[in-house]
Amino acid sequence: MKELLKYFTVISMVEIIMQIKAAPKYVYDKYFAKNKEGKISPNIQIPIYKGAGVVLESVSEEGEHLITDTGDKFLIDLTIPRFPLEKTITASELNQISALNGKERVQTLSQRVAQILAFQKNTFLTTLEYMAVGALFGKVVDGKGKTLFEFKSTNTPVEAKEGKEIISILNEIEQKLEEELGYIPSYEILASRSYIDGIAKLAKDEKLFENHLAKWEEIESRRVLVVHGTKFIPYSATYKNTRGQIKKFLEDNKAIVTPLDENVYKTYYSRANHTEAQTMGPKMFFAAQPEVLQKGKGWNIISEMRAIPVCIRPGALINLVYTP
């Protein structure tokens, strides 16, 4: 079977894993996937623009330390987390494949390799989604759940309450976005279900449903409230705090504005920690030529992702609250 390795060079393996289409990931795909920067070294400096009322709450040992406060941004030293995976094609599998004729042998082995890489890539993207959700809510974490650094806003959230028109709430949001970014980008609102229920009540009181200015839509399997063209999307992701307790990123009656603007979010990635990767430029996903195991035990399929998503303009993620 060693003669078949010529079909699985490192270049072809990287092409396979890069081209594989994995299941979409809501937060990463929507907010972080468009703005990516590859780095030769995994040791990078991340700028976090302060905006109005954004403060750095903590930086862990894994996140190194705050090295500079320039007034308008924090500069944080960080080593991009590494996520290696490997899977063995056993000797018995290879023996079954070797019994096929030449063309079928190559096709069958190619399908098995692609199957393994597809599973590994989906695992990487699941990890990216977990990190992206954390970054969206101010907690930049590694794949093990350790918070590398955390920031928060000291600004008073935009309040929704009985008697306050929804268009007034949206105007406040847009004013804050313009103050932060210098312009008003398209945006959505990720919200707890109780917050959406509150907004729906206000919309009903204003007769916005009757006047076709508010409606319910099913978008990506979510029941979304749309008011004055703005989407209020239910979101209920959780995380474990330092005590191991399950906590919601969005507490009851809370929501967060998420601009649909790639300048607010960024993904940094670097080369894999593998000898075959050192001759290549940075890749989001890397796969090495299959490693032939000793004593005929099979082939090892090794892949790696070295990446981290970060919200670099946290001031543009505006907090909202509904007061019953």
Buried (B, 14 or more C-beta within 10 A) or exposed (E): BEEBEEEBEBEBBBEBBBEBEBEEBBBBBBBBBBBBEBBEEBEBEBBBBBBEBBEBEEBBEBBBEBEEEEEEBBEBBBBBBBBBBEBBBEBEBBEEBEEEEEEEBBEBBBEBBBBBBBBBBBBBBBBBBBBBBBBBBBBBBBBEEBBBBBBBBEBEBBEBEEEBBBBEBBEBBBEBBEEBBEEBBEBBBBBBBBBBBBBBBBBEEBEBBEEEBBEEEEEEEEEBBBBBEBBBBBBEBEBEEEEEEEEBBBEEBBBBBBBEBBBBBBBBBBBBEBEBBEEBEBBBBBBBBBBBBEEEEBBBBBBBBBBBBBBBBBBBBBBBBBEE
